[in-house]
Amino acid sequence: MRLKFDQHIHIVGIGGSGMSAIARVLLQKGYHISGSDRQENDFTRALAQMGATIHIGHDAAHVNGADLVLITSAVPPSHVEVAAAQVASIPVYKRSDLMAEIMAGQACIAVAGVHGKTTTTSMIAHILIQAGRDPSYIIGGVLRTTGVNAAFGHGAAFVIEADEYDHMFLGLRPQTAIIANVEWDHPDFFPTPDAMTQAFERFAALIPQAGELIVCADDDGARTIGAERASAGIPVVDYGIDHPQANWRAVEIDIQPDMTHFTVMQGNALLGEVSLRVPGRHNVLNALAALAAARTQGVPFTEAASALATFEGAGRRFDVRGEYAGIVVIDDYAHHPTAIKATLAAARARYPGHEIWAIWQPHTFSRTQALLEEYARAFAEADHVLVTEIYAAREQPLDGVSGAVAANAIKHVDARHVPTFETAVDLLEREAQSPAVVIIMSAGDAPQIGIEFLRRVRATSGGNHNE
């Protein structure tokens, strides 16, 4: 056991969505938490109010008194706080080293996939909360109905977003696991598509004989892994829209501007209708996965469907930040070509007759380079695309890879490079005409563009707005 009650755990990178969620659960379990990050944000402020000691900036002294140090995947061994911990013989761990202990005593429901993890995890947590099951949960975004990204509950289940990056999900011990899709991503960590697939195969192999693997039949990678585990004797349930033999199916899908309605079949049995506030065909698939997972916890379909009707989504997932004078501003986390396609398709269905402005901040040089051809085809549903400079995150620049190169690769749609956020806001203020949807697609700091654009148009017009 690495964790002992009342330990002092210091978290480097505590302001990130994943690490702040872990910190919240540890605080609620009674651990003393300190942490550091480069800047303050909503997560660090909330943790400070809960009793965590938060340091803005990094310093060797921050690890003084810690029993162990927890770091994000992006923190190098040379980091000043990691180096100080090693000098002081304080053990340093990654998420994958501790997650099984953090979740001990509850049945782990792990949601994996290159896309849809946050929303599906949020749906499951919301269903279990509404059903009175008091789950623990760790999500990569804020669950809107609770206003937080994590909680320690006293029920039987612990629902977690299972991140593939740095093999975090291989540290879990899932009783129930969902694999929504398997596509190549994170080329800085997975050098080939096969490396990515092998990681998901190892994750699926963690499920015990008494557990259950839930896979999307509409995704080739997920379906293949499901077949492999079924042949090994693991119970496998699949779901989908396009595969009539899937165990859970959505039929009679009716996508309206304000709601999506569909009927759920389980085998040959008609279970009933589901209504979703969150838009898009991809969210129908996410809901099917959540329904199948809720069944493993004994939640009746009617109760789960009623809960989904009140699901408001997760932060930064098709997050409407404001509307003014017929222009809607949406913040979305999409940064992989497949996710961009799904988000734009959802916007087209939710806002018919609107001009769509896609503001894309490419995330990491390695991903932009590896998937450039896919990005070039991802914006067909947009009318205009503005491409910012690349958000480097943990990387150094690569020769020949830039926002301008990415913008130039996008054909058959008005695509332009905007070298600064101010340039993007100026252009939107000049050219965006009602009715329009402005979608900021970024895993970095580009949401500032939408915030500043709304601020300017409100200030110019001097009127009220809708949130």
Sequence and secondary structure as in RCSB ss.txt:
>XXXX:A:sequence
MRLKFDQHIHIVGIGGSGMSAIARVLLQKGYHISGSDRQENDFTRALAQMGATIHIGHDAAHVNGADLVLITSAV
PPSHVEVAAAQVASIPVYKRSDLMAEIMAGQACIAVAGVHGKTTTTSMIAHILIQAGRDPSYIIGGVLRTTGVNA
AFGHGAAFVIEADEYDHMFLGLRPQTAIIANVEWDHPDFFPTPDAMTQAFERFAALIPQAGELIVCADDDGARTI
GAERASAGIPVVDYGIDHPQANWRAVEIDIQPDMTHFTVMQGNALLGEVSLRVPGRHNVLNALAALAAARTQGVP
FTEAASALATFEGAGRRFDVRGEYAGIVVIDDYAHHPTAIKATLAAARARYPGHEIWAIWQPHTFSRTQALLEEY
ARAFAEADHVLVTEIYAAREQPLDGVSGAVAANAIKHVDARHVPTFETAVDLLEREAQSPAVVIIMSAGDAPQIG
IEFLRRVRATSGGNHNE
>XXXX:A:secstr
    TT EEEEETTTSHHHHHHHHHHHHTT EEEEEESS  HHHHHHHHHT EEEES  GGGGTT SEEEE TT 
 TT HHHHHHHHTT  EEEHHHHHHHHTTTSEEEEEE SSSHHHHHHHHHHHHHHTT   EEEEEEEETTTTEEE
E  SSSEEEEE   GGGGGGG  EEEEEE       TTT  SHHHHHHHHHHHHTTS TTSEEEEETTSHHHHHH
HHHHHHTT  EEEEESS TT SEEEEEEEE SS EEEEEEETTEEEEEEEESS SHHHHHHHHHHHHHHHHTT  
HHHHHHHHHT   BTTSSEEEEEETTEEEEEE   SHHHHHHHHHHHHHHSTT EEEEEE  B HHHHHHTHHHH
HTTTTT SEEEE   B TT    TT  HHHHHHH  SSEEEE SSHHHHHHHHHHH  SSEEEEEE SSSTHHHH
HHHHHHHHHHHT   B 
